[in-house]
């Protein structure tokens, strides 16, 4: 597969993943109680932005060597 073909394929896959995520998050939002809808919607929008950023990143997404345990009292 050519470089252009590979990039195009990756873009199509990224778009499909984002659409699938949106569909699933909409299902979750539909289960929220009426008094929690706005808060839940805000949380899910934040998650969608993080997921979009994750899909845009090239290379390893986490440097596991930099991950530390949280303090015992947290």
C-alpha positions in Angstrom: 0.0 0.0 0.0 1.4 3.4 -0.9 2.0 6.1 1.7 -0.9 8.1 0.5 -3.2 5.1 0.5 -2.1 4.2 4.0 -2.8 7.8 5.2 -6.2 7.8 3.6 -7.0 4.4 5.2 -5.9 5.7 8.6 -8.1 8.7 8.2 -11.1 6.6 7.3 -10.6 4.4 10.3 -10.1 7.4 12.6 -13.4 8.9 11.3 -15.2 5.6 11.9 -13.8 5.3 15.4 -14.9 8.8 16.3 -18.4 8.2 14.8 -18.7 4.9 16.7 -17.6 6.6 19.9 -20.2 9.4 19.4 -23.0 6.8 18.9 -22.0 5.0 22.1 -21.7 8.2 24.2 -25.1 9.3 22.9 -26.5 6.0 24.2 -24.9 6.7 27.6 -26.4 10.2 27.7 -29.8 8.8 27.0 -29.6 6.9 30.3 -28.8 9.9 32.4 -31.4 11.2 34.9 -33.0 14.5 33.9 -31.3 16.3 36.7 -27.8 15.1 35.5 -28.1 15.6 31.7 -26.2 18.8 31.5 -23.4 17.6 33.7 -23.2 14.3 31.9 -23.2 16.0 28.5 -20.3 18.2 29.6 -18.3 15.2 30.8 -19.0 13.3 27.6 -17.9 16.3 25.5 -14.7 16.4 27.4 -14.1 12.7 26.8 -14.8 13.1 23.1 -12.2 15.8 22.8 -9.6 13.7 24.6 -10.5 10.7 22.4 -10.1 12.9 19.3 -6.7 14.1 20.5 -5.7 10.5 21.3 -6.6 9.4 17.7 -4.5 12.4 16.3 -1.3 11.5 18.2 1.4 9.6 16.4 3.6 7.1 18.2 3.1 5.8 21.8 0.3 7.6 23.6 1.7 7.0 27.1 5.3 7.0 28.4 4.7 4.2 30.9 8.1 4.9 32.4 6.9 8.2 33.7 3.7 6.8 35.4 4.0 6.8 39.2 1.7 5.3 41.8 -0.5 7.8 43.6 0.3 8.6 47.2 -1.1 6.1 49.7 -3.4 8.7 51.2 -5.0 9.7 48.0 
